[in-house]
Amino acid sequence: MTELVISMEDITEKYRDIIGSKAFSLHSIFNTGLPVPSYVCITTKAYEKYLESSSLKGRIMLELSRKNIDDMRWEEMWDTSLRIRNMFLNTPIPESLADNILEFLDERFTDSPVVIRSSAPGEDSSQTSFAGLHESYVNIKGTDAILEHIRLVWASLWSDAAFLYRKELGLDIKHSKMAVLVQKLAAGEVSGIIFSRDLENGEQMVIEAVHGLNKGLVDGDVEPDRWTIDRNTASILQYSSPSDRERIVYLRDTGTSLKRPSDSISRTIPLDEKDIPRLYDIAIKLENLFGYPQDIEWTKKDNEIYILQSRPITTSGDKEKRWYLSLRRNMDNLQKLRLKIENELIPEMREDARMLSSLKAENMTNSELLREIIRRKEIYDQWNRKYTDEFIPFAHGMRLFGQVYNDMLKPSDPYEFMNLLSGSGLLSIRRNEMLAKMAEMLRNDPSLADKIKSNNIDETFSKKINTFLEEFGHSALIRDRDDLLKIIAEMASKTAQSIHEEKEITDHEEQYLSSFPEKDRTFAEELLEIGRISYRLRDDDNIHLGKIEHQYLISLNEAKKRISGRLNDPGPVDQIDEQEILKALNDDSYVPAVRKHNKQKDKVAGKKLFKRQIQGQPAGRGLVTGIAHVITKNDDLFNIKFGEILVCDAIDPNMTFVVPLVSGIVERRGGMLIHGAIIAREYGIPCVTGIPDATRIINNGDEVTVDGYLGIVTIRRK
């Protein structure tokens, strides 16, 4: 035994800090005499030795120094996690360390399938529950596969979900460590979970059970049979059966699969009348052992109940953690979500927008307009909730594809997978192509420019303008024909950026598909399709949502026009809160209050910082130098000149009509999944995101160099 690897029998209290909470919990259970599948613990000492001998520690710290975790959005956390995970994928365990680990594994698990689980110090304590945040792998065989999956569990210490949870709990992210359990696979006929105390009713216990392995229940793929137990009498208070019984089974070579059981098993309740009292006794015993209500995973094999793990039940940070974990969807769930979004939600969204646009706010009385503003706001808020609950989780299709792609091909560039997602037919690209065609007409016909200046546009060009405004005016912050003509004229001054075509996409796609065994080729193709669709909808869904928001804002702006005459100073009409507007519509004599600016705050906000070099997230590959054009309000978009560097707080699909004009993008928001990064990738434009105070640090007219490879922006002030 060494402090790098410790077997189950050799664990003592002195090793607690280096084996992690999960391993020590299993050790405590083992000492009570309850059956626990045999395991060894790869300690945090082994993890630290791996980092130090491979220079990974410094590279991880560099990634974490790009931006304070507290200031990161979920997209940025995923980006940081993706890059760190890719480091682990491409950094083998040093031979001497691998030999030390394998020496213990060979003694205990020769030719046996194993489960590889995380056991980070502080994980699953009485104050924190890391359930679902770190990776576990079931049915892993062979020394090479075991070592690779140990690395993947180490990498999951830096997962985006783990970042979020540690941030919420105030834990030290930079000094986190990870131990790993390698445990013999107990391939039970029945598996389940016990909640020794129901959070909703402390007098009750809940037992859930499924046929096959526990993975399906834990991941939410398999619906369990469920028993509610009286904690005082051990009697069954309620039983519910699933609508359909499925099970997770382990495969002959490696991994697991979701299968329909035989008809006889599908009709069989997983637990018999003798199992419930046994599980009840185990739950009470473990709750007494640890002193807290327990969340217990178990499996039943040859009539023996094995304890797989037991953690305290805690609700610390659970609300945000549950929402964040809901973003992580499996293929089956993503397929169902896709059908719902494409066949139900988007058509409904379009119909709501069409219905609202048919009602003209300018024709309404004040009382009608009052009711209409409230109604439109309610409709918009409803769709915003659906966007959070349905559309954002579907974006995980990109994330899942990226993770699988990197796991299979281990590319040096962690964003290489994006090449296969670009060119997916974004609505914003189709909009920009319409602009480009009108700009080409203007460029090829000098007389057309004169006609525009004299407001004598010919019928053909006028029709194209009207078609564009009808289809996309709501989604481009373009208020009228003058705004549109200004952008078209600038695009016509030179040949604007065209869609960036990656070379040999077909060969690249085949390289991805050929990395899978033949039996998994269909899965690979379906995953690529899901990735492309989620990539497209990540951009398109905002345009659809923008149509509804546009109709709400039209009604609000109409109200502002009507009440502006009541103000002592008609200038600040945009500074009136919505509730004040509604009061004024309801009472013709009411003078709405105007928000007062905090002059001291404005003074601070207006102060320009100067740094010669700033670092963010690399989001669009390339290197370019140009003059900065800083966007602080919508009107600034219509003054962009060809070849400038777009600097803004956040790009949304409503703004991307200017992207063909610019040579680079700098954005405060960060991540490869935000709209600025997506559109930059489509046009092959260098892009750096995730720079706090970008619009304050960079001035209009500064010479800016955007390094989309390293995520660095260099400023030369004129």
Secondary structure, 3 states (H helix, E strand, C coil): CCCCEEEHHHCCHHHHHHHHHHHHHHHHHHHCCCCCCCEEEECHHHHHHHHHHHCHHHHHHHHHCCCCHHHCCHHHHHHHHHHHHHHHHCCCCCHHHHHHHHHHHHHHHCCCCEEEEEECCCCCCCCCCCCCCCCEEEEECCHHHHHHHHHHHHHHHHCHHHHHHHHHHCCCCCCCCCEEEEEECCCCCEEEEEECCCCCCCCEEEEEEEEEECHHHHCCCCCCEEEEEECCCCCEEEEECCCCCCEEEECCCCCEEEECCCHHHHCCCCCCCCHHHHHHHHHHHHHHHHCCCEEEEEEEECCEEEEEEEEECCCCCHHHHHHHHHCCCCHHHHHHHHHHHHHHHHHHHHHHHHHHHCCCHHHCCHHHHHHHHHHHHHHHHHHHHHHHHHHHHHCHHHHHHHHHHHHHHCCCCCCHHHHHCCCCCCHHHHHHHHHHHHHHHHHHCHHHHHHHHCCCCCHHHHHHHHHHHHHHHHHCCCCCHHHHHHHHHHHHHCCCCCCCCCCCHHHHHHHHHHCCCHHHHHHHHHHHHHHHHHHHHHHHHHHHHHHHHHHHHHHHHHHHHHHHHHCCCCHHHHHCCHHHHHHHHHCCCCCCCCCCCCHHHHHHHHCCCCCCEEECEEEECCEEEEEEEECCCHHHHHHCCCCCEEEECCCCCCCHHHHHHCCEEEECCCCCCCHHHHHHHHHCCCEEECCCCHHHHCCCCCEEEEECCCCEEEEECC
